[in-house]
Amino acid sequence: MKGTLPRLGRIFFMHSIKIISLLLAVSIISFVLISASPVDPVQQYITGLGTAVSPEQRAQIEDYWGVDKPPAERYMNWLTDLLHGDLEESSVYRRPVADIIGERFLNSLALMLCAWVISGVLGFLLGCVMGMYRERWPDKILKKVCYILSSVPTFWLGLVFLLVFSVWLKWFPVGFSAPAGVLSENVTVWQKIHHLILPAFTLALMSFSSIALHTRQKLSDVLDSEYVLFARARGEGEWSILRRHGLRNILLPALTLQFASFSELFGGSVLAENVFSYPGLGSAVSEAGLSADIPLLLGITLFSALFVCAGNMAADLLYGIIDPQIREVKE
């Protein structure tokens, strides 16, 4: 443990430098792509008002949103405001972008955390089962299920679940994060969980396959190793071998994939939230994209990139705590 803190400190510092550089690059690329979009944000805003405006009023709106300025100047103004802690105002919601992200992120975080835990536990357990029953019927069936689910689009699976479990069986609500017509302060915890189960399970099924298949392969390699053959020769049972020799060798690779799946979960949540009308960051991204809401799109893009990078950094820090070999400091 003596060299753990310096090692973790170096990992934190290096990741911080990478995150800052990545966020700067992401902001530039995102701004260029959004600026090149054929959607006119001013026209979308005027259309949302539902009333006709004069050319003078349109010019005032363009001046207010700053879209009449050159792209480089607009980006520098936005970056200056960002460095001062201001993400500007959303043209769709007419509210500060930071407030919208803070409000929507709580819903998305609950959805992604539930899906993340389900996919990690389910993928790891199924991977162990497939590895222990290699080339037998449990392995063959589970592999086919993993291949099928990894190729099925999220929105299609969500629509099927809605049709079966919400429309036909009526086990779960059709959408939203709370019952319609109920004030937020009157929504119970069970009602929130009830609305969360179906989208979380849909999102989890789209990301557990890679963890299960990778865990299966790693466990197969461990079971074919010489020390496992020696353990079998001593009379150890298969599940005892898994517990004593297999888990310690397959846990870190599974943990790596689990934390790396943050980006996959966030991308899948955009589709899942739209299918289930779930009020999270994913649905906000869709609305902002259709309306060319540049401040909101940039804010959510940077926040999602920061979220993914934080997950990767947390994984590296956990490696330094779990694996003694990674804790060694090379002079």
VMD Tcl script that draws the C-alpha trace (Angstrom):
set ca {
  {0.00 0.00 0.00}
  {3.03 2.28 0.34}
  {3.19 3.08 -3.35}
  {-0.56 3.15 -3.89}
  {-1.22 6.85 -3.29}
  {1.60 8.16 -5.55}
  {0.48 5.73 -8.25}
  {-3.16 6.77 -7.99}
  {-2.13 10.43 -7.89}
  {-0.20 10.07 -11.15}
  {-3.13 8.26 -12.76}
  {-5.50 11.04 -11.64}
  {-3.18 13.77 -12.92}
  {-2.61 12.14 -16.32}
  {-6.31 11.49 -16.77}
  {-7.12 15.09 -15.86}
  {-4.79 16.36 -18.59}
  {-6.32 13.94 -21.09}
  {-9.85 14.92 -20.11}
  {-9.18 18.64 -20.55}
  {-7.58 18.05 -23.97}
  {-10.41 15.74 -25.01}
  {-13.12 18.17 -23.93}
  {-11.47 20.97 -25.91}
  {-11.29 18.78 -29.02}
  {-14.87 17.57 -28.55}
  {-16.13 21.13 -28.18}
  {-14.40 22.27 -31.40}
  {-15.57 19.29 -33.46}
  {-19.11 19.51 -32.08}
  {-19.33 23.22 -32.75}
  {-18.15 22.78 -36.34}
  {-20.62 19.96 -37.00}
  {-23.54 21.81 -35.40}
  {-22.71 25.01 -37.28}
  {-22.65 23.06 -40.55}
  {-26.12 21.67 -39.88}
  {-28.73 22.63 -42.52}
  {-31.26 23.35 -39.76}
  {-31.75 27.08 -39.18}
  {-32.02 27.65 -35.40}
  {-33.69 31.03 -35.81}
  {-36.34 29.63 -38.16}
  {-36.95 26.72 -35.81}
  {-37.39 29.15 -32.94}
  {-39.80 31.30 -34.95}
  {-41.76 28.22 -35.98}
  {-42.07 27.23 -32.34}
  {-43.54 30.64 -31.53}
  {-46.40 29.97 -33.94}
  {-46.56 33.61 -35.10}
  {-45.09 35.51 -38.03}
  {-42.23 37.92 -37.38}
  {-40.98 40.84 -39.39}
  {-37.47 40.99 -40.90}
  {-36.51 43.48 -38.18}
  {-37.68 41.13 -35.44}
  {-35.82 38.26 -37.06}
  {-32.65 40.36 -37.13}
  {-33.12 41.11 -33.41}
  {-33.49 37.39 -32.67}
  {-30.34 36.61 -34.67}
  {-28.47 39.30 -32.76}
  {-29.80 38.01 -29.43}
  {-28.69 34.43 -30.12}
  {-25.47 35.59 -31.81}
  {-26.02 33.52 -34.96}
  {-25.24 36.49 -37.19}
  {-21.59 36.45 -36.09}
  {-18.79 34.41 -37.74}
  {-18.45 30.82 -36.41}
  {-14.99 31.44 -34.93}
  {-16.23 34.45 -32.99}
  {-19.29 32.54 -31.77}
  {-17.12 29.68 -30.56}
  {-14.74 31.97 -28.69}
  {-17.68 33.77 -27.05}
  {-19.15 30.41 -26.03}
  {-15.78 29.16 -24.73}
  {-15.26 32.37 -22.74}
  {-18.68 31.98 -21.14}
  {-17.90 28.32 -20.40}
  {-14.65 29.21 -18.61}
  {-16.71 31.58 -16.45}
  {-19.12 28.76 -15.61}
  {-21.89 29.87 -17.96}
  {-23.25 27.35 -20.48}
  {-25.59 30.03 -21.90}
  {-29.33 29.68 -22.40}
  {-31.24 27.05 -24.32}
  {-33.22 28.41 -27.27}
  {-35.77 25.60 -26.91}
  {-36.46 25.69 -23.17}
  {-35.53 29.36 -22.61}
  {-33.70 28.29 -19.48}
  {-30.00 28.06 -18.54}
  {-28.38 24.97 -20.04}
  {-26.77 24.08 -16.70}
  {-30.20 23.90 -15.05}
  {-31.58 21.64 -17.79}
  {-28.56 19.29 -17.61}
  {-28.76 19.12 -13.82}
  {-32.47 18.33 -13.91}
  {-32.38 15.81 -16.76}
  {-29.15 14.14 -15.63}
  {-30.72 12.85 -12.42}
  {-33.30 10.93 -14.46}
  {-30.70 9.65 -16.92}
  {-28.32 8.73 -14.10}
  {-30.98 6.59 -12.42}
  {-31.72 4.88 -15.73}
  {-28.08 4.28 -16.67}
  {-27.02 3.13 -13.20}
  {-29.81 0.55 -13.06}
  {-29.00 -0.66 -16.57}
  {-25.26 -0.61 -15.79}
  {-25.64 -2.79 -12.69}
  {-28.04 -5.19 -14.40}
  {-25.85 -5.57 -17.48}
  {-22.67 -6.03 -15.43}
  {-24.06 -8.64 -13.05}
  {-26.03 -10.46 -15.74}
  {-23.16 -10.41 -18.24}
  {-20.60 -11.62 -15.71}
  {-22.79 -14.45 -14.40}
  {-23.79 -15.65 -17.85}
  {-20.17 -15.43 -19.00}
  {-19.11 -17.66 -16.11}
  {-21.88 -20.16 -16.94}
  {-20.88 -20.24 -20.62}
  {-17.23 -20.68 -19.69}
  {-17.97 -23.55 -17.32}
  {-20.18 -25.33 -19.89}
  {-18.07 -24.71 -22.98}
  {-19.41 -26.23 -26.19}
  {-22.33 -27.80 -24.33}
  {-25.97 -26.89 -24.74}
  {-26.08 -24.06 -22.10}
  {-23.09 -22.42 -23.78}
  {-24.51 -22.79 -27.28}
  {-27.92 -21.40 -26.33}
  {-26.55 -18.44 -24.36}
  {-24.07 -17.57 -27.10}
  {-26.86 -17.39 -29.67}
  {-28.91 -15.20 -27.32}
  {-25.93 -12.84 -26.85}
  {-25.29 -12.60 -30.60}
  {-28.95 -11.90 -31.33}
  {-29.34 -9.23 -28.63}
  {-26.10 -7.50 -29.61}
  {-27.40 -7.06 -33.16}
  {-30.94 -5.94 -32.30}
  {-31.52 -2.14 -32.37}
  {-32.38 -0.57 -29.03}
  {-35.48 1.20 -30.29}
  {-36.87 -2.03 -31.81}
  {-36.39 -3.99 -28.59}
  {-37.95 -1.14 -26.64}
  {-40.99 -1.08 -28.90}
  {-41.40 -4.86 -28.54}
  {-41.22 -4.58 -24.75}
  {-43.74 -1.76 -24.78}
  {-46.12 -3.79 -26.91}
  {-45.81 -6.96 -24.84}
  {-45.41 -5.75 -21.25}
  {-47.27 -2.43 -21.38}
  {-50.01 -2.85 -23.99}
  {-50.80 -6.57 -23.87}
  {-49.91 -7.63 -20.32}
  {-50.27 -4.16 -18.76}
  {-47.53 -4.93 -16.22}
  {-45.69 -1.64 -16.74}
  {-46.67 1.91 -17.74}
  {-46.34 2.96 -21.38}
  {-43.77 5.64 -20.66}
  {-42.62 8.68 -18.67}
  {-40.79 8.66 -15.35}
  {-43.92 9.19 -13.25}
  {-47.70 8.79 -13.62}
  {-49.31 11.42 -15.80}
  {-51.19 14.15 -13.95}
  {-49.39 13.55 -10.62}
  {-47.31 16.32 -9.09}
  {-43.64 15.50 -8.64}
  {-43.81 15.86 -4.87}
  {-46.66 13.33 -4.75}
  {-44.85 10.62 -6.77}
  {-43.82 7.68 -4.60}
  {-40.54 5.79 -4.83}
  {-42.32 2.67 -6.03}
  {-44.00 4.62 -8.85}
  {-40.61 5.91 -10.00}
  {-39.14 2.41 -9.88}
  {-42.16 1.00 -11.72}
  {-41.63 3.48 -14.57}
  {-37.87 2.82 -14.54}
  {-37.84 -0.99 -14.77}
  {-38.76 -1.46 -18.43}
  {-36.41 1.15 -20.00}
  {-33.56 0.07 -17.68}
  {-34.00 -3.59 -18.55}
  {-34.18 -2.74 -22.26}
  {-30.96 -0.75 -22.04}
  {-29.22 -3.47 -20.00}
  {-30.02 -6.18 -22.54}
  {-28.28 -4.17 -25.24}
  {-24.95 -3.98 -23.40}
  {-24.52 -7.20 -21.41}
  {-23.59 -9.37 -24.41}
  {-20.05 -8.04 -24.81}
  {-19.32 -8.59 -21.10}
  {-20.76 -12.12 -21.20}
  {-18.84 -13.17 -24.32}
  {-15.58 -11.60 -23.15}
  {-15.89 -13.20 -19.71}
  {-16.56 -16.57 -21.35}
  {-13.40 -16.29 -23.45}
  {-11.23 -15.21 -20.52}
  {-12.57 -18.00 -18.34}
  {-11.94 -20.52 -21.12}
  {-8.31 -19.40 -21.30}
  {-7.97 -19.76 -17.53}
  {-9.53 -23.23 -17.51}
  {-7.07 -24.36 -20.21}
  {-4.04 -23.14 -18.25}
  {-1.49 -25.46 -16.66}
  {-2.20 -24.52 -13.05}
  {-5.90 -25.34 -13.52}
  {-4.93 -28.71 -15.03}
  {-2.79 -29.28 -11.95}
  {-5.72 -28.31 -9.70}
  {-7.93 -30.81 -11.50}
  {-5.27 -33.49 -11.03}
  {-5.37 -32.82 -7.28}
  {-9.11 -33.50 -7.33}
  {-10.54 -29.98 -7.14}
  {-14.09 -29.58 -8.44}
  {-15.01 -27.29 -11.35}
  {-16.83 -24.69 -9.26}
  {-14.04 -24.70 -6.68}
  {-11.59 -23.98 -9.51}
  {-13.82 -21.14 -10.69}
  {-13.92 -19.64 -7.20}
  {-10.23 -20.05 -6.36}
  {-8.53 -19.55 -9.74}
  {-11.03 -18.24 -12.27}
  {-12.68 -15.23 -10.62}
  {-9.44 -13.41 -9.78}
  {-8.31 -13.65 -13.43}
  {-11.58 -12.67 -15.11}
  {-12.76 -9.95 -12.72}
  {-10.47 -7.15 -13.96}
  {-11.19 -7.68 -17.69}
  {-14.93 -7.72 -16.91}
  {-14.50 -4.57 -14.83}
  {-12.69 -2.91 -17.73}
  {-15.53 -3.62 -20.13}
  {-18.10 -2.60 -17.55}
  {-16.64 0.87 -17.10}
  {-15.96 1.20 -20.82}
  {-19.65 0.54 -21.45}
  {-20.52 4.00 -20.10}
  {-20.35 5.46 -23.60}
  {-22.45 2.61 -25.01}
  {-25.04 3.06 -22.27}
  {-25.25 6.80 -22.85}
  {-25.68 6.30 -26.59}
  {-28.33 3.65 -26.03}
  {-30.14 5.81 -23.49}
  {-30.83 8.40 -26.20}
  {-32.92 5.84 -28.10}
  {-34.42 4.20 -25.01}
  {-35.53 7.51 -23.52}
  {-37.22 8.52 -26.76}
  {-39.02 5.19 -27.09}
  {-40.29 5.30 -23.50}
  {-40.78 9.10 -23.42}
  {-38.38 9.18 -20.48}
  {-37.37 12.75 -19.53}
  {-33.59 12.42 -19.47}
  {-30.58 13.81 -21.30}
  {-31.24 11.54 -24.29}
  {-34.64 13.02 -25.02}
  {-33.23 16.52 -24.47}
  {-30.51 15.80 -27.06}
  {-33.15 14.79 -29.61}
  {-35.20 17.91 -29.02}
  {-32.12 20.12 -29.17}
  {-30.91 18.45 -32.37}
  {-34.23 18.88 -34.16}
  {-34.32 22.55 -33.14}
  {-30.60 23.24 -33.69}
  {-30.26 24.38 -30.08}
  {-26.48 24.92 -30.17}
  {-25.90 25.83 -26.48}
  {-27.88 22.83 -25.23}
  {-26.28 20.42 -27.72}
  {-22.77 21.59 -26.83}
  {-23.50 21.48 -23.12}
  {-24.87 17.93 -23.19}
  {-22.07 16.77 -25.52}
  {-19.37 18.07 -23.18}
  {-21.14 16.72 -20.13}
  {-21.55 13.25 -21.66}
  {-17.85 13.21 -22.71}
  {-16.88 14.20 -19.17}
  {-19.15 11.48 -17.78}
  {-17.54 8.79 -19.93}
  {-14.01 9.97 -19.13}
  {-14.81 9.99 -15.42}
  {-15.96 6.38 -15.71}
  {-12.72 5.35 -17.42}
  {-10.66 7.19 -14.81}
  {-12.60 5.49 -12.01}
  {-11.81 2.14 -13.61}
  {-8.07 2.88 -13.68}
  {-8.14 4.01 -10.05}
  {-9.95 0.83 -9.06}
  {-7.29 -1.24 -10.83}
  {-4.67 0.35 -8.61}
  {-6.64 -0.73 -5.55}
  {-7.70 -4.23 -6.66}
  {-4.62 -5.57 -8.46}
  {-1.33 -5.58 -6.47}
  {0.71 -5.74 -9.68}
  {-0.77 -2.44 -10.89}
  {0.01 -0.82 -7.54}
  {3.72 -1.38 -8.00}
  {5.58 1.85 -8.70}
  {8.37 1.48 -11.21}
  {11.28 3.73 -10.42}
}
mol new
graphics top color blue
foreach p $ca { graphics top sphere $p radius 0.5 }
foreach p [lrange $ca 0 end-1] q [lrange $ca 1 end] { graphics top cylinder $p $q radius 0.2 }
display resetview
